[in-house]
């Protein structure tokens, strides 16, 4: 029972510390000493060590004898309260560059045709991009675009522009709303290799269907984010 209580308290402390790290409270520097954290969270030093071990397993901190615990990697905040492209969202954190792995016309799978409201068997543009922030792999994006909006993008600068910006330019109207779902998935071998992540690593999977301002669906995306490099944030109101 005591072991379970310690594990529970360690998870609670890890959750609070993770929030402080992601919020930039420690920058890329050193966390407070174990004794300081123990006093702050009113837990034992053994429980502090267990909490830090959890964060180390996530790749968020490094623990070095004689040095202490330091922030190992930055997690970037991705807002959920506005419809923005990745480069628009993370512009304060560096440059997003897109590697186009595949771009072609395909016959829309039935599930895609239904979501994009196009006739079964109609062609759509399929686009696969590896997206890097400051040179570090961040996401693998699989995108289906209605043909009239997607075809002009074959000649566009996809390496340095968000799809959203290009779609608004091509269609001549702003984007409107998007339907979003978010879940955790494990990295398959192909995705792990592309994202330079361990096979089976936890990824943040976003499925997003984006509409033009007139309500027409135009862009269906399946985005796999490295879970150790991104955190989702939003503001919710209860009406």
N, C-alpha and C positions, 0 to 999 in steps of 0.2 A: 504493500500500500504506500509506504514511504517513497519507494522508487517511482511509483506512478505519480504521486503528488509532485515530486521533483521534476519529472518529465513534463507535467502540465505547466508548472511554473516556468520551466525553461522555454516552452513554446510561447507562453505569454510574453516573456521578456524578449524572445527573438522577434516576435511580431512588432513590439514597440521599437526595438533597435532597428529593425528593417525599415520601418517608417522614417526614423531619423536619418538613416543612411540615404535612403532614396530621396528624402527631402533636402539633402545636401548639408545637413547640420555638421557633418564631419569632413565635408569636402572629399578629397582623395587622401586625407591624412590619417592620423592615428586615433583610435577610439580611446575613451577614458580607461584607466587601469581597472582591473577586475574588482579591486576593493571599492573603488568609487562607484562602479556600476552596482555592486552588491548593496551599498548603502542607498543609492538612488531608487532601486527597485525593491528594496527590503527583502532580499533573498540571499541565500548563502553563496559563497564564492564557487562552490561546486556546481550550483545551479547556473551561475553566470557562465562558467566554462561550458556547461552543456548547451546553453543558448548560443554561445559563440561557435560551438562546434556545428550546430544546425546551420548557421549562416555561412560557415566555411564550406560545408557540404553543398550549399547552393552556389558557391563561387563568388559570394558577395564580399567576404573578408578573407584576409590571410593572417595566420597566427605564426609568429616567428619568435623563438626563444631569445630572450634578451632585448627584443624590440617591442613586443606587444602585439596587439591586434590592429591591423590597418585595413582600410577600404581597398578591396582588390579591383573592383570594376564599377563603373558608373552605370546606373539604370536610368534610362531616359523616360520622362513623363509623356504619355500620349493621352491627350484630352478626349473625352467622349461627349462633350456638350456642344461641339460645333462640327460641321461637315468640312473637314480639311484633308488635303493630301499629306503624305508623310513629310515631304520637304517643308510644306507650310507649317506643319505642326512642330517640327524639330529645328526650325531655322536658327534658333538661339543656341543650339548645341553643336552646330557644325554643318558640313556639306553632305547632302544625300546624293549619291551617284547610283544610277541604275545600270545594271548589266542585263541587256536583253538577251535571254537565252533562246527564246523561240517567239516568232511572230508569224502567224499564218492564217489563212481562211480554212475553216473546218465546217463540217455539217454539225449543226447544233445538236448535242445530246438532248433527249426528250426533257430531262429535268431543267436544262439550261433554257431551252426554247420556251418552256412554261413560265419560267421566272422572268425572261426578257420579253414575253408576250409576242413571240414571232412564230410563224407557222412551223410545224414539225418538219425537220429536214432542211430548213433554210440555213444558209451559211451565216456564220458569225466570225468575228475576228478573235482569235485566241492568242493571248500574250502571256509570256512567262518572264518575270524579271527577278533578278537577285539584287536586293537593295542594300547598299552599304552606307553607313554613317561614319565619316572620318576614316574611311578605309576598312571599317570593321563590319562584317556581315550582320545584318539586323533582321531582314525578313526575306521570305520567298513568296512572291505574289503570282497567283494564277488568275488571269482576268479574261472574261468573255465580254465582248462589246458588240452591240448591234452594228450591222454592217455599214449603214450610212454614216455612223459616227466613227467607227473604227478604221475603215479603209483609208481615210485621209491621214491617219497617224502613221502609215507606213513611211511617209516622207518627213515625219516630225522628229525633233530632237528628243527622243525618249530617254536619253542618258541623263539629261540635266533638268527635266521637267516632270512635274506631277501629271498624271493622267487627267485629273480634275481640271487643271488649268487648260490643258490642250482640248479637252472635250468642250469646255465653254467657248473656246475660240472657234472650234470647228462648227459647232451647232448654232452659234450666235445667240445663245441664251444661257442664263445661269443654271447651275444645278439647284435642285430643290431639297428633297428629303432623301433619307436612306434608311433601309431596314437593316438592323445589325444583330448578329448573334455572336457570342463569345464562349469558347470552351477550351479546356486543356486537352492536348493530344500529345502522343509520344512521337518523336522524330523517326521516320522510316530511314532506311539506309541512304536513299537518294537525297532526301531533304537534309539529313545530318551532314552529308558530304558537302552539299552546297552551302550550308550555314556554318560549316566548320565546327559543328557541335557533336558531342558523343551520340552514337546511335541509341535511340530510346530516351534521349533527353526530353524533358518537359518543354513543350512549346505552347505559345498562346495562339489559338486558332480563331481568326475573325472571318466570318462570312458576311459580306455586305452587298446589298442590292441598292444601287443609286439611281435616282430618278431625276430627269430634267424638271425645271420649274413648272412645266405644263403637265407633269405627272407621268410622262412616258419613262419606263425603265430603260436604262442605257448601258449600265456597267454592272456586271456581276463578278465579284472578287472573292477569292479564297486566299487569305493571307496567313502565313505561318511566321510568327515572330519568335525570336529567341527569348524565352521567358526570363533568362538571366540578364537581359539587356534592356528590358522595357517594362514599364508599369502603366496600367490603365487608370486614368483618373477622370472623375466627372462630378457634376453638381446636380442633385436631384431635389425636386420640390414636391411636397405632398399637398395636393389640392383638395 
